[in-house]
């Protein structure tokens, strides 16, 4: 029975890290360049795109990147909160490790969600909001 819990914990942790990686990709592709240009560091963005040409590809397909990362974040959130929670073993040391793993999984997922939200705001909301406000 402990192996089942370990397997569930590993899959939850793997989806958490995958969701964090995907949401970080949204931040790098869209939010970071916009923030840097806004702060007057356009030359840094030019250097980044010449050194890392995949950033241009990511930004050209930002809708797909955001949809994919949202799906991954949703799956990770469902694995953490939506389904019946994995039961921790009854041994005191294993129970403590299991509870600690659940806390870290939630933190990683929350960080991924925050990064995704920041990237979404920068990529899809900030420019229309700026135009609407007349800035």
C-alpha positions in Angstrom: 0.0 0.0 0.0 2.9 2.4 0.7 4.1 1.9 -2.9 0.7 3.2 -4.2 1.1 6.3 -2.1 4.6 6.8 -3.3 3.5 6.5 -6.9 0.7 9.0 -6.4 3.1 11.4 -4.7 5.6 11.0 -7.6 3.0 11.7 -10.3 1.6 14.7 -8.4 5.1 16.0 -7.9 6.0 15.5 -11.5 2.9 17.3 -12.7 3.7 20.1 -10.3 7.2 20.6 -11.7 5.9 20.3 -15.3 3.2 22.9 -14.6 5.9 25.2 -13.0 8.1 24.7 -16.1 5.3 25.5 -18.5 4.1 28.6 -16.6 7.7 29.8 -16.4 7.8 29.5 -20.2 4.8 31.8 -20.4 6.6 34.3 -18.2 9.8 34.2 -20.2 8.1 34.4 -23.6 5.7 37.2 -22.9 5.8 38.9 -19.5 9.6 39.4 -19.2 10.1 41.1 -22.6 7.2 43.4 -22.0 8.4 44.3 -18.5 11.9 44.9 -19.7 10.8 47.2 -22.6 8.5 49.1 -20.2 11.4 49.7 -17.9 13.5 51.0 -20.8 15.7 47.9 -21.3 14.8 47.3 -24.9 18.4 46.5 -25.7 18.4 43.6 -23.2 15.3 42.2 -25.0 17.1 42.5 -28.4 20.1 40.7 -27.0 17.9 38.0 -25.5 16.1 37.3 -28.7 19.4 37.2 -30.7 21.0 34.8 -28.2 17.8 32.7 -27.6 15.9 32.7 -30.9 13.3 30.2 -29.5 11.8 33.2 -27.6 10.5 34.6 -30.9 8.9 31.3 -31.7 7.3 31.1 -28.2 5.9 34.6 -28.5 4.5 33.9 -32.0 2.6 31.0 -30.6 1.8 32.4 -27.2 -1.9 31.4 -27.4 -0.9 27.7 -27.7 1.8 28.1 -25.0 -0.8 29.6 -22.6 -3.4 27.0 -23.4 -1.0 24.1 -22.9 0.4 25.5 -19.7 -3.2 26.2 -18.4 -4.1 22.6 -19.1 -1.0 21.4 -17.2 -1.7 23.7 -14.3 -5.3 22.5 -14.2 -4.3 18.8 -14.2 -1.7 19.5 -11.4 -4.4 21.4 -9.4 -6.9 18.6 -9.8 -4.3 16.1 -8.7 -3.5 18.2 -5.6 -7.0 19.4 -4.6 -9.8 18.0 -6.8 -9.4 14.3 -6.4 -9.5 12.4 -3.1 -6.3 13.2 -1.4 -3.6 10.6 -1.2 -3.5 9.1 2.2 -0.2 9.3 4.0 1.2 6.2 5.7 0.6 5.8 9.4 4.3 5.6 10.5 5.4 8.8 12.1 8.4 9.5 9.9 6.7 8.5 6.7 3.6 10.6 7.6 5.8 13.6 8.3 7.6 13.2 5.0 4.3 12.7 3.1 2.8 15.9 4.7 5.9 17.8 3.9 5.8 16.6 0.3 2.1 17.7 0.0 3.0 21.2 1.4 5.8 21.5 -1.2 3.6 20.3 -4.0 1.0 23.0 -3.1 3.8 25.7 -3.0 5.2 24.7 -6.3 1.7 24.7 -7.9 0.9 28.1 -6.4 4.1 29.5 -7.7 3.3 28.1 -11.1 -0.2 29.6 -11.0 1.2 33.0 -10.0 3.8 33.0 -12.8 1.1 32.0 -15.3 -1.2 34.8 -14.1 1.6 37.3 -14.4 2.4 36.1 -17.9 -1.3 36.1 -18.9 -1.8 39.7 -17.7 1.4 40.9 -19.5 0.6 39.1 -22.7 -3.2 39.6 -23.1 -4.5 42.2 -20.7 -1.9 45.0 -20.2 -1.9 46.4 -23.8 -5.7 46.5 -24.2 -6.0 48.0 -20.7 -3.4 50.6 -21.6 -5.3 51.5 -24.8 -8.6 51.7 -22.9 -7.1 54.0 -20.3 -5.5 56.2 -23.0 -1.9 55.9 -21.8 
